Amino acid sequence: MVARILVPYDGSDPAEAALRFALETFPEASVEVFHVVEPFAEHTDAGVEDYRGRWRDRAHETATRAFETARDVADEYDRSVETEWRYGRPGHEIVAYLEDGEFDHVVMGSHGRSGIERLVLGSVAEITVRRSPVPVTVIPAR
């Protein structure tokens, strides 16, 4: 029995498809939407601390919007979702969160990157599938 599902969610179409799949396929399971904001180093004339503060504000706004969208999707299924977010490298943060939590399954979307784009950007789905302590269902990009 799948009691608790983690859905990594970045607000993209594949992430929304994964959330819909989780809500439809596991109607009795608790679903948690997990968003990871990837920090990057950039300096501005305004100074590093000012930049970090503005960046954190934007990251929080982005996560808030993603969660609002996820809740809207859940409402369509007369369901609710829990939400959580972290800073870090998405694949690694997802796996660390899984190791700390009590999840039975992961359902995630994949952008379907290949070639140079995949080498440069990496594959969050691949990292998660290879390192997850629980089964992972990957919903491909359409």
KOLKEKE-75547 format. One record per residue (C-alpha): y, z, x; residue number from 0. Coordinates in Angstrom, 2 decimals, always signed. Each point is the difference from the previous one (the first is absolute). Layout:
BEGIN
       Y       Z       X num
       Y       Z       X NUM
...
% end
This chain:
BEGIN
       Y       Z       X num
   +0.00   +0.00   +0.00   0
   +3.46   -0.89   +1.26   1
   +2.31   +2.89   -0.80   2
   +2.99   -0.61   +2.27   3
   +1.37   -3.34   +1.21   4
   +2.68   -0.75   +2.56   5
   +2.04   -3.17   -0.49   6
   +2.19   -0.88   +3.00   7
   +3.08   -1.50   -1.60   8
   +2.89   -1.95   +1.51   9
   +1.34   -1.52   -3.20  10
   -1.41   -3.46   +0.79  11
   -1.98   -2.18   -2.41  12
   -3.31   +0.76   +1.78  13
   +0.72   +3.74   -0.20  14
   +0.77   -0.27   -3.70  15
   -3.22   -1.97   -0.55  16
   -1.91   +2.77   +1.80  17
   +1.61   +2.67   -2.17  18
   -0.85   -1.93   -3.16  19
   -3.59   -0.42   +1.23  20
   -0.32   +3.73   +0.68  21
   +1.42   +0.95   -3.40  22
   -2.24   -2.48   -1.85  23
   -3.20   +0.53   +1.97  24
   +0.11   +3.79   +0.30  25
   +1.48   +1.21   -3.31  26
   -1.15   +3.60   +0.52  27
   +1.12   +0.35   +3.62  28
   +3.16   +1.65   +1.26  29
   +2.13   -2.60   +1.80  30
   +2.42   +0.78   +2.81  31
   +2.50   -2.61   +1.16  32
   +0.75   +0.33   +3.72  33
   +2.99   -1.64   +1.67  34
   +0.57   -0.14   +3.75  35
   +3.40   -0.78   +1.46  36
   -0.28   -1.47   +3.46  37
   +2.83   +1.17   +2.25  38
   +1.42   -2.21   +2.69  39
   +2.30   +0.64   +2.90  40
   +3.44   -1.54   -0.22  41
   +3.28   +1.32   +1.31  42
   +3.38   -0.60   -1.57  43
   +3.57   +0.55   +1.10  44
   +0.21   +2.82   -2.53  45
   -2.51   +1.97   +2.05  46
   -3.68   +0.71   -0.23  47
   +0.22   +3.07   -2.26  48
   +2.24   -1.77   -2.51  49
   -2.36   -2.98   +0.01  50
   -3.06   +2.23   -0.52  51
   +1.66   +1.73   -2.94  52
   +0.90   -3.28   -1.67  53
   -3.46   -1.38   +0.74  54
   -1.69   +3.05   -1.56  55
   +2.19   -0.34   -3.09  56
   -0.98   -3.66   -0.37  57
   -3.68   +0.84   +0.60  58
   +0.12   +2.68   -2.69  59
   +1.65   -2.45   -2.43  60
   -2.67   -2.63   +0.77  61
   -2.82   +2.49   -0.62  62
   +1.66   +1.19   -3.21  63
   +0.27   -3.58   -1.32  64
   -3.63   -0.72   +0.93  65
   -1.14   +3.12   -1.83  66
   +2.07   -0.87   -3.07  67
   -1.70   -3.40   -0.11  68
   -3.43   +1.62   +0.46  69
   +0.70   +2.44   -2.84  70
   +1.09   -2.90   -2.23  71
   -3.32   -1.75   +0.71  72
   -1.93   +3.21   -0.73  73
   +1.90   +0.39   -3.28  74
   -1.33   -3.40   -1.08  75
   -3.49   +1.51   +0.23  76
   +1.07   +3.28   -1.61  77
   -0.72   +1.70   +3.32  78
   +1.94   +2.00   +2.53  79
   -0.07   -0.10   +3.78  80
   +0.71   +2.54   +2.70  81
   +2.26   -1.15   +2.84  82
   +0.39   +0.83   +3.67  83
   +1.70   -1.65   +2.95  84
   +0.17   +0.35   +3.76  85
   +1.76   -1.50   +3.01  86
   -2.16   -1.80   +2.56  87
   -2.23   -2.95   +0.67  88
   -1.51   -0.89   -3.39  89
   -3.66   -0.51   +0.95  90
   -0.12   +3.12   +2.11  91
   +1.86   +2.15   -2.54  92
   -2.30   -1.15   -2.81  93
   -3.11   +0.94   +1.99  94
   +1.48   +3.36   +1.05  95
   +0.92   +0.75   -3.62  96
   -3.53   -0.88   -1.11  97
   -1.47   +2.32   +2.62  98
   +2.21   +2.86   -1.22  99
   -0.57   -0.61   -3.71 100
   -2.86   +0.11   -2.42 101
   -0.18   -3.66   -0.97 102
   -3.12   -1.85   -1.13 103
   +1.29   -3.56   +0.29 104
   +2.89   -2.18   +1.14 105
   +1.23   -3.06   -1.87 106
   +2.55   -2.06   +1.89 107
   +1.55   -3.43   -0.01 108
   -0.02   -2.40   +2.90 109
   +2.71   -2.50   +0.85 110
   -2.58   -2.31   +1.56 111
   +1.82   -0.51   +3.28 112
   -1.77   -1.93   +2.71 113
   +0.60   -1.50   +3.40 114
   +3.13   +0.93   +1.92 115
   +1.53   +1.83   -2.96 116
   -3.01   +2.32   -0.13 117
   +0.09   +0.56   +3.76 118
   +3.69   +0.89   -0.09 119
   +0.05   +2.01   -3.22 120
   -3.54   +1.36   +0.05 121
   -2.14   +0.53   -3.03 122
   +0.36   +3.24   -1.91 123
   -3.04   -0.92   -2.10 124
   -2.13   -0.65   +3.08 125
   +0.96   +3.32   +1.63 126
   -0.70   +1.84   -3.25 127
   -3.36   -1.70   -0.59 128
   -1.18   +0.64   +3.55 129
   +1.08   +3.66   +0.19 130
   -0.13   +1.33   -3.56 131
   -2.34   +2.93   -0.63 132
   -0.52   -1.26   -3.58 133
   -0.80   -3.40   -1.55 134
   +2.85   -2.51   -0.19 135
   +0.49   -2.80   -2.51 136
   +2.42   -2.69   +1.19 137
   +1.71   -2.18   -2.60 138
   +0.96   -3.30   +1.67 139
   +3.37   -1.70   -0.35 140
   +0.11   -2.76   -2.56 141
% end
